[in-house]
Amino acid sequence: MNKNDAVHAIIEVAAERPIVFTTGHACRIARAIADRPNHFYMTGSMGLASSIGLGIARQSGLATVVVDGDGAVLMNPVGLIIAGGHRSLPLVHVVLDDGRYASTGGQAVPSRPDLGALARACGYPRTHEADTADDLTELLRGALANCSAPTFIRCTLSGPELPVPTRVDVDLGDHAARFSTAIRTLARGWG
């Protein structure tokens, strides 16, 4: 599976749930696939997707999906530590692992730890590995069907990537307001 396959599967399965896309290629791909009010596109805050997502999950009580990168997780593992400490947090943390900082020029991630083991060490009660879009779809469906604890899914990316869509160029204030409205509406409907 490549990054487009993974992001497409996440959008399809998560549907109307809140999704936080890490800065760079993931948010650009997501916006090109389906620009929805429940999607939060990070622009310039590498390493903070999980922190934003866990805040949304904790405040809203909604099952929230975070789409992160391997380099971003290693850049700022505090989100793993905080999420792992909240055993009843409705969070699904998907890490797209291609072994490089794709959005900043394709530099290799300097350390290759077992990300699932890192998530478990931080307190995630459930960790999984996905090598195909079908694996990811199945794991996401299961995690979201009963999302009562932090779940970590590492997606191994391989194969050729498609050209990356243009940068997210929305007004950040308007984007934040649109997302906040969507989350409040979802929380009322699911609550």
Beta strands, then each sheet from edge to edge (+ up, - down):
strand 1: 19-21
strand 2: 39-41
strand 3: 64-69
strand 4: 91-97
strand 5: 100-101
strand 6: 107-108
strand 7: 126-130
strand 8: 151-156
sheet 1: 2+ 1+ 3+ 4+ 8+ 7+
sheet 2: 5+ 6-
end
